[in-house]
Amino acid sequence: MLGLLVLAAPVALGSSPETLTERFEQTYELGGVERVRLQNVNGAVTITTWDRPHLRVEAVKKAKGRRAEQALEDTQIRVSKQGPVIAVETILPKQEKVFGFNWGERKGAEVTYELRLPAATPVEIETVNGRIVAEGRAASLTLNSVNGSVRVEAHDAPLSVSTVNGSVEVAFLGVLKPAELETVNGSVTVACSKESSIRYQLETVNGRIRSDFAGLTVEGKWGPKEARGSFNGGRDRLAVETVNGEVRLLIAGAP
């Protein structure tokens, strides 16, 4: 059973005659929870860290146009406990169909989220249209978007990032931890301490590969480019792939 600590009833706020917003705020206990998962469709997601043993979910639904009020009502935020996982989901309205064709304009609202939870709780995020930002995590992090950039700061655990249209920026708190980072249209930047022990595989098609670490050799001058090798013993794997964009491996704090 999901332990609910605080429930603030959603309140609709009209920011303009054509735009409506509605807030959603709840806090949950994390006893027995091994992972938090969020699935969104349209809207940015921010993950922050605090020292309380709870999950705080703050969301804002926003809709425009003459059907804005209906879109807010039709778009639901569902939070449930599925075994050891707390799942947060955006539920969009189903399109009305006539003879197999979509009918009407039942469009869902955009939903932006902020999740606050302890640093040591693993997190999985999926969104379609929206950026993802995560700060200060010390447990595994899996971030997936389609149209949106991904930025991770002060990270200290294994990491997996995938997007299609957007840049990827990752800054580790100290040494690099195992990471798989992928985009199609966008650059990938990774920063970590010079003491990092890295086994790297870096790939791009239309872009450069550059590194602050000495000794990196890039294969390919025109078209696809690749760099494979290791620094400082090669303990932790770093796999980076993009099609249209640069790959940058930086030493944190280097001029």
N, C-alpha and C positions, 0 to 999 in steps of 0.2 A: 504494500500500500504506500502511496506517495505521501510523504509528510509535508503538509502545507503549513508554513509558519505565518505568512502575511499575505492577505489578498486585498488588493486595491481594485475596486470595481472599475472597469473601463469607463472613461468619460470622453464623450465626443466634444471636440473643440473646433469651431468653425473659424479657420484662418482667413477665408475669403468666401464670397458667395459661391464660388465654384470648387473650393477645396475644403475637405473635411479631414480632421485627424482624430485619432482615438488612442489613448494610452492603455497599456497593459503592464501591470507590475505585480510580480509574485515572488515569494521567497520559499525555497524548499530545503528540507533536511537532506544531508548527503550520507547518512548512515547506511552502510551496505551497498553504496553506489560505487561502481568501478569505472564508469565512463559516462560522459554527457554527450548526447548527439543532437544536433540541430539541423533541420532540413527547411530551407526557405526557397522562394522562387524569385521574387523581385524585391531587392532591398539589401542594404549593406549590413554586415555583421561585425561587431566589435567584441573581443574577448579580453577582459581585464582580470587582474588578480587582486584578491583581498585575503585577510587573515582569519576570516570567519568560516566555520565548517558548514556553510550553506551555499546553495546556488540561488543567485538573484537573477531573475529574468525581467528585463525592461524592454518593452517594444512599443513602437509607434506605427499604427496603421494610417496610411494616407491615401485618399482617393480624390479624383477630380471629375468635373463634368456633371451633367444633370442627373446621373445615376450614382453620384458619390455616396449618398447615404445608404443606398442598397448595397453598394460594393463593400462598405465597411461592415454592414450586417452579415453579408454573405461570406466574408473572409474571416476564418476562425483561427485562433491560436490554441493548439492542443498540447498539453504537457502531461505525460504519463510515465509510469515506471514499468519497464519491460525487463523483468529479471534484475540484473545488476546495472541496468542502463536507464538513465532518465532521458526520455526522448521529447524534444520540443519540435513541433511541426506547424507549418503554415498550411492550412486547409483552404484551397480555393473553391469557388462555386463551380458546380458542373454546368457545362453549356447545355441549354435546352436544345433538343434535337427534334426535327420534323422530317420524316422520310430519310433518316440517316444523315441529315445535314444540320450543322450548328445553326441555331436560330436565336436572334436577339443579341443583346449587348451585355450579358452578365459577365462582366470583367471583375477580377479581384483587385483588392487594394495592394499597394506597395507596403511592405512591412520591414522596418529597420529594427535590428536587435542589438542589445548590449547584454552580454552574459558576464556576471561576476562570480568567481568561484576560486577555491584554493589552488595554489600553483601546482600541487601534486595530483590533481584530478585530470586524467586523460580526456581529450576533447576531439570530437569529429564534427566538421561543419560542411554542409553542402548548400550551395545557392546557385541560381542560374544567372541572374542579372544583379550584380552588386559586388562591391569590393569587400575584402575581408582583412581585418586588422587584429593581431594578437600580440599581447605584451606580457612579459614576465612569467612564462610558463616553464614548469619544471617536470612535466610529464608529456608523454607522446601526444603529438598534435597532427591531425589529418585535416587538410583544408582543400576543398574542391569548389571551383567556380567555373562558369563558362564565359561570361562577359564581365570581367572585373579584375582589378589588380589585387595582389595579395602582399601584405607587409607584416613581417614578424620581427619583433624587437625583444632583446634581452632573453633569448630562448636558451634553455639548458636541458634539452631532451631530444630524442629522435623526432624527425619531422618529415612529413610528406605533403607536398603542395602540387596541385594541378589546376591550371586554368587554360583557356584557349585565347581569349583576347584580353591581354593585360600583362603588366610587368610583375615580376616577383622580386621582392627585396627581403633579405633575411640577415639579421644581426644576432650572432650567438653571444651569450653572456660572457663566455670565456672561450675555451677550446670548442672546436666544431664537434657536433654530435652527428650520428648517421642521418643522412638527408637525401631525399629524392625530390627534385624540383623540376617542374615541366610546364612550359607554355608553348604556344604556337606563334602568336603575334605579340612580342614583348621581350624586353631584356630581362636577364636574371642576374642579380647581384647578391653575393654572399660575403659576409664579413665575419672574421673570427680571429682569435689571438694567434700570434706567431708560434706558439707552442703546440698548436693543433697537429695531430697525427692523422694525415689525410690520405686516403686511397681514392683518387679522383677519376671520373670519366665525364668530360665536358664536351658538348656537341652543339653546333649551330650550323645553319645553312647560309643565311644571309646576315652576316654580322661578324664581329671579331671576338676572339677569346683573349683575355688578358688577365694577368695575375701579379699580385705583389710578392708572391712566393717565388724565389729564384729557382731556375731550372725547368720551368714548364715549357714543353715543346709542342707546338701546334702543327698538326698535319693538315695540308690543304691550304692553298693560297686563294683560289677562286672557287666559289660554290661551297659545298659542305666542308666543314672544318671540325677537327676533333683533337682532343688532348687527353692522354691517358698516362697515369703514373702515380707517384706517391711522394709525400713529404713527411719527414720525421717518423718514418717507420710504417706509415700507412695503416693505422689501426681502424679508423672510422671511414666508412664509405660515403662519398659525395658523388651523386649522379645528377647531372644538369643537362637539360635538353630544351632547345628552342629552335624555331625555324627562322623567324624574322626578328632578329635582335642580338644584342651582345651578350656575352657571358663574362662576368667579372668576379674574380676571386680575390678578395681584399684582406689585408691585415688590419684588424681593428685598431684605430688610433694612429695609423701610419699617415704621414703628411701627403 
